[in-house]
Amino acid sequence: MSRVELKSIVDRSSAEDRLFLAAYLHHVAARDDATVQRELMDAHQEIASGRKVRLAGLKRLHTGLVRAGR
C-alpha cells in the first residue's frame, strides 16, 4: 500500500479513527525507540526498588498542574 493510498484512507476516516491511529502510531514509534525503552526500564527499576508515588501525592500534583493550566 502506498503513502497516497494510506493518506486517502486516513482522509476518509472518522475523527475517532484518526485519533486512534495517531495514538497507535505514537505507541509504535515509542515502542521502537531505544531511549524510550531505557526510560521505561529505569522507571521500572525505581518502582521495584521501592520508589513509588502515593495516591495523595499524585492527586496534589494533578491539582497543581490543573491550576497551572497544564
C-alpha positions as CSV (number, residue, x, y, z in Angstrom):
1,M,0.0,0.0,0.0
2,S,1.4,3.4,-1.0
3,R,1.6,6.5,1.1
4,V,-1.0,8.1,-1.2
5,E,-3.4,5.2,-0.5
6,L,-2.8,5.5,3.2
7,K,-3.4,9.2,3.1
8,S,-6.6,8.7,1.2
9,I,-7.9,6.2,3.8
10,V,-7.0,8.5,6.7
11,D,-8.7,11.4,5.0
12,R,-11.9,9.4,4.7
13,S,-11.7,8.1,8.3
14,S,-13.8,9.4,11.2
15,A,-12.2,11.7,13.8
16,E,-12.4,8.9,16.3
17,D,-10.5,6.6,13.9
18,R,-7.9,9.3,13.2
19,L,-7.4,9.8,16.9
20,F,-6.9,6.1,17.4
21,L,-4.5,5.9,14.5
22,A,-2.4,8.9,15.8
23,A,-2.2,7.2,19.3
24,Y,-1.3,3.9,17.7
25,L,1.5,5.4,15.6
26,H,2.8,7.3,18.6
27,H,2.8,4.0,20.5
28,V,4.7,2.2,17.7
29,A,7.3,5.0,17.5
30,A,7.8,4.9,21.3
31,R,8.0,1.1,21.3
32,D,10.8,1.1,18.7
33,D,12.7,4.0,20.3
34,A,15.7,2.8,22.4
35,T,15.7,6.0,24.5
36,V,12.0,5.4,25.5
37,Q,12.7,1.8,26.3
38,R,15.6,2.8,28.5
39,E,13.5,5.4,30.3
40,L,10.8,2.7,30.9
41,M,13.4,0.3,32.3
42,D,14.8,2.9,34.6
43,A,11.3,3.8,35.9
44,H,10.5,0.1,36.4
45,Q,13.8,-0.3,38.4
46,E,12.9,2.7,40.6
47,I,9.5,1.3,41.3
48,A,10.9,-2.2,42.0
49,S,13.4,-0.6,44.5
50,G,10.5,1.0,46.5
51,R,10.4,4.5,45.0
52,K,6.7,4.9,44.5
53,V,4.2,7.7,44.4
54,R,1.3,7.6,46.8
55,L,-2.2,8.4,45.5
56,A,-2.5,11.5,47.7
57,G,0.8,12.9,46.3
58,L,-0.4,12.2,42.8
59,K,-3.7,14.0,43.4
60,R,-1.8,17.0,44.7
61,L,0.4,17.0,41.7
62,H,-2.6,16.8,39.4
63,T,-4.4,19.6,41.2
64,G,-1.3,21.8,40.9
65,L,-1.0,21.1,37.2
66,V,-4.6,21.9,36.6
67,R,-4.3,25.2,38.4
68,A,-1.2,26.0,36.3
69,G,-3.2,25.3,33.2
70,R,-1.3,22.3,32.1
